[in-house]
Amino acid sequence: MKLLLALAVLVPAVLARAPLLNTESKTIVENEYIVVFHSNINTTTRAVHMDRLRMDLRTSTAERTQVMHEYNIEGANLAFRGYAVRASMDVVERILEAAEVDYVGLNQEVHALQVCNRQDEATWGLERISRPEPFAGYYEWAEGNQGANVDAYIIDTGVRTTHVEFEGRARFGFDSTSPPTSPIETDDNGHGTHVAGTVGGKLFGVAKAVNIIGVKVLNQGGSGTYAGVIAGIDYSASECRSGTRKCVGNMSLGGGFDSAVNAATDASVDAGVFMAVAAGNSYGASACNYSPASSNKATTVGSTDNTDARSSFSNIGPCMEVFAPGSSITSAWYTSDTATNTISGTSMASPHVAGVGARVFSANPSMTPEQVEVEVQRIALPNRVINPGTGSPNLLLQGNCDLLPVPP
């Protein structure tokens, strides 16, 4: 009986399958694995395993199948032996069954660690997107992901490009509100300068190194037409497509549903522009009834206040992608090169998202605008918005230093 009991204990140990680790990681490298042997593996067993592996790799369906690295670290008391391999899952299944294998881990991305810059006494909106806990009292960012390689098209009332907030990084781009022979190359309303300051101002901005391009489609009274808006979208997309830099756009404007402006917005995203747009300020109406908020490819933004509640004026619904701070936001103003103003609206929420989009692009320049939107939603805080409204995504924008690594 004692012999039978001993065998009952030993058999499972011999037949045990090695575990597959890191399956829940969000940074895995597809079809790449790190295989770790038991530390007491002998040279012969290891050689047999590697020979068998190379035979198996001939049947692998993964692209660029190969043994990437072999490891043999000998310490005084510890050893690490194994290898990294690129292979399809059928090969990995056979590896997991090998008795000499201790475990297999999915390969993961790694990034340089950086020291975050800290801005004390930041606006409450910047504070709120900097940390999961409310009102950390500061805004953090890393120098390497502030949008220095990104152009931001502010499709609005124009931009006071000489404002100290922009540090010489802003320029006039286009004006659809005036005759082509006499464009108004500044902001005579204030709305566009305020938006631009939130996107990329030195104190008020999310992406503090982004280049600002003023695209004037609204007049001194803050009004325009969809024909003029589409002209501004066309200018922004065409310039982006012909250049080498990454591009974001912001449209803190809107009107009734319009198929043409929605189609133009979608085409601009396809041309390479990550486009943040305001959901609208019709006090809980569906953003799906307005344009460009209802466009398929734009990132449509609702507004929250400083309690994380949906702002009373904010639109709602399934055409939105994310919420961001939009009540009582302080930023640059148009009346002088040092002027500031505090105003509210989904117009103020949207540029926070454009700024985070610029930072995501800066950290991940190979991404498409659609992938930037996915990342903006991935890093947002879930279930933080109080009363988001029927059909609205309960996602609150985040953009802290830790979530946006410095580009390699």
N, C-alpha and C positions, 0 to 999 in steps of 0.2 A: 504493500500500500504506500509506503514511504517513497518507493521508486516511482510509482505512478504519479504521486503528487509532485515530485520534482520535475518530471517530464511535463506535467500540466503547466508549470511555471515557465519552463524554458521554451516551449514551442512558440508561444506568442512573441517572445523577445526575438527569436530567430526570424519569424515571418513579418515582423513589424514593418510597416511602410513608412518611409521618411516623410515628415510633414512639409507642406508647401507654405512658405511664409510670405508676408507682405501683400496678401491678396486684397486687402482693403485700402492699400495706398493709392493716393491720387496722383502720384508722380512716377508710376512705373514706366519702364522702357519696354515697349512691346516686343515679345518673343526673346527677351534676354533674361538669363537666369544665372545665379551664383550657387554653385553646388559645393557643399562642404562635406568632406569625408569625416568619419570617426577619427579622432586624433591618433589612435594606435594603429592605423592602417599601415601595412607593410608595403615595401617597394613593388613586390611582385603583384599583389592584388591591385595596387594602383595602376600598374602598367596594363594589366589585363582589362581593367575597367576602361581605360582610355582607348585601348585598341577596339573594344566593343563599341564604345561611343562613336568613334570615327566611322565605323561600319554603319551604325544606325543613322548618322547624319546624312548619309547618302540618300536616305528615303525621306528626309525632312522636307516639308512643304514651305517652311519659312524662307524669306528672302535672305540672301547673304549668310546662309548657314555656316557656322564655323565655331571652333574653340577659340575664344577671344584671348583668354589669359589662363595660365596655370600658376597655382600658388603653392609654395612650400616654405612656410615660415617656421624655423626651428628656434625655440627658446630653451632656457635652462629647465623649465618645468612645464611649459605649454608649447603646443604646436598647432599650426593652422595649415591644413592641406585641402586643396580643392581646385576649382577652376570656374571660369565664366564662359558661358556658351550661348550662342544664338541658335535657337532650334524651335521647331513646332511642338505642340503639346503632346503629340503621340510619342515623340522621343523623350520628352520630359517625364511622361508616365512611366517609361521603362527605367529611367534614372531613379525615380522615386521608389521603385521596387528593389533596387540594388541594396543588398545587405550592408555594403561598405559605406553607404551614404548616410550621414547624420541628418542633414536637412537641406532643402533647396529654397532659396529666396528669390523672388522676382527682383530683377535689377531696378534701381530707383535713381532718379535724377538727384543731383547735389549742386548747390550753388555757393558762391563765395558769401561769407557772412560779412555784414557791414555794420558800421556804427551809424545809428540814425541821428540826423540833425533834429533839433527840438526847437520849436517856436512857441515860446510862452505868450500868454495873452492873445492867442489867436481868436478869430471870430468863432462863435459857438458852432457854426456849421463845420468848420475845419476840425474843431475839437471832436465833434460827434463822429466824424468819419475816420478819426485817427485810432480809436480804441473801442473794443466791444463794450466796455463799461461807460455809462454816460458821463460826459463832461470830465475828461481826464485833466483838463486845465491846460492842455498844450496840443500842438500838432506836430507829428513826426514825419520825416521823409528822408530818403537817401539821395545823395547828390547824383548818383548814376541813373536814377529813373525819374527825373523831373521833366522829361519831354524835350531835351535839347535836340533830339533828332526828329521832332514832330512839329508839323504845322497845324495850327488851330484856326479854322475858318469861322468867324463870328458873323453869322447871317442875321442881320439885325438892323439897328439904326445907325450903324457906323461905329467907329472907335476913335476916341481921342488918343491918338498914337503917341503923343508927346507926354502923356501922364507919367509921373515918376514910377508908378506901379509897374510899368512895362519895361523900364531899364533899357530902352532902345531896341527891344525885341518885337515891337509892333510896327505894322505898315498898312497903308491903304491898299486895297485890292481892287474893288469894283463898286460902282454905284448904278443901280437901276432906277433910281427915283428922279434923276436929272438927265438933261440932254447929254449924250456922250461927249460933246465938246466942252462941257463945263461941269464935270462931276464935283460933288461935294465930298471932299476927302477927309472929313472929320465927322464927329457925332454932334448933332445939334438938338438931341433929345435927352441923352444920358443912359437910356436903357442898354444900348450895346456896350458902352464903356463899363457899366456895372457888371454885365455878363462876362465880358472879357477879363475883368479883374478877378472874378471868381475862378475862371478857367486857369489863368496864368499870371496873376499879379504877384509881386515879390512878397507882399504881406498878406493879401486877401486870397491868393490863388492856391489851387490844388496842385498844379504842375508848374513849378516856379521857374522853369527854363524853357517852356514851350514858346514857339514863335507865333505871334498873334497877327492874323490878317483880317482887316475890317472889310466886310462885304455888306454894303449898305443897300437894303431892300425896303426899308421903312423910312418915312419922311420925318420931319421935325415934330409932327403930331403923333408919331408912332404908328402910322398907318401906311398901307401899301396894297398891292394886288398880288394875286397868285402868279400872274404873268411875270411880275418883277421878282417874286420869290424864286420861281423856276429859273429865271435868268441868273440869279445869284448862286443857286445850286449848280447850274451848268458851269459857271465860272470856276467854282470851287472844285468840282469833280474834274474838269478839264485840266486845271493847273496841277492838281494832285496826280492825275494819271500821267502827265508829261514829266513829272519830277522824280526824284529819287528818295524823298523823305516820306515818312509815314504821316497820315493825315487824320485829324478829327474835325468834325463840324458841330456847331450848335445852332439850333433854331428855337429860340425862346419866343415863339410867335405861333399864331394859329387862327383858323377861321372854320367855316362850315366844311363838311366832308367834300373832298375834291379828288377825283380819280387821277387827274393829271399831276397835281403836286405830289400825291402819294407815289405815283410811278416814277417821277423824277427823283424823289428821295430814295426810293429803292435802287434806282440805277446808280445814284451817287455812292451808295454803300458797295454796290457791285464794282464800282470803279476804284474802290480803295479807301473811302472815307467812312470812318466810324462816326455815325450821326446821332447825337443826343438831341431829343426834342422834348418840349414841354407838353405835359398832358392836358393843360388847359385849366382855366379858373372859373368853371361854371358850377361850383358848389355841389360836387357829388354827381355830376352828369357823367355819362360814359365817354371816355376818351375816344371810343370807336366812332363817335359821331362827328369828330373834328379831324382836321388835317393841318399839319402832317402827322399829328399824334396817332392816326390810325394806319399809317403806312406799315407795311409788313416787316421791313428790314431796319427801320429806325429803332433806337433804344428810347422808349417813351417813359418819361419820368414824372412821378407824382411828388407832392410836397409834404413834409412833416414839420412840426414845430419842435420847440426845445423840450417837450415832454415825450417825444417819439410818437405823438398822436398825429394822425393825418390832419393836415391843415384844413380848416373848414372850407376854404375856397377850392381845394384840389379836386380835379376830376378823378375818376376811378375806372376800374374795369379790366377786362382781359386783354385789351390792347396795350396795357402798360407792362413794363419790364422790371421796374425798381422804383423805390422811393428814395428821396434825398432831402436834406434840410432846405427849406424854402421860405420860412417865416422869419421876418426881421433879420435879413442878411445884410451885412455892411460890406461895401466894396467901393471901388473907384467911381468917380462921377465926372461929368463933362464940363463943369463950369470953370475949372482951373486944373493945372497940372498936379495939384495936391488935394483936390476936392474929394470928399467921400459922401456917401449917402446910405441910408438903411431903408430897404424896401422889401416887399414880400411878393410871392407868386411862384407858380411852378416854373416861371421864367428864371427864378433864382435857384431852383432845385436842379434844373437841367444842366447848367454849367459845372456843377459839382461832378456830375457823371462824365461830362466831356473831359474834365481834368483827370479823373481817375482813368478814363479810357486812354488819354495821352500817356499816363504813367505805365499802364499795362503794355501799350505799344512800345514804349521806350525800353521796358524790361524784356519784351518778347517781340522783337522786330519781324520775326517770320510769321507772326499771326496775321490772319485775315480780319477785317472788321467784324464778321460774324463770330469769329473765335474770341475777339475782344469782348463782345457782348456776353458770350457764355462765361468768360472769366469774371467779368463784372458781377454777374449774377452768382457765380460760384463763391466769390469771396464776401458777398453781402451777408448781413446778419439775418437769419430767418426768424420769423415770428416775433419781431420787435415792434412792429408798427401797430399802434392802438387804433382800432376801427379803420382798417385799410379800405373797406368798402367791398361790395359784392363783386366777386370775380377778380379782384386786384391781387397781384403777387405780394405776399407779406415778406418783402425783402428790403432791408435798410442798407443803403450804400456804405461800404467800407473801403478804405484805401491807405491803411497804415503801412509803415516801413516794412514790417515783417512779411506782409502778404505779397509785396512787390519786389522781387529780388533784383539786384544790380545786374545789368546785362553781362553775359560772359565775354 
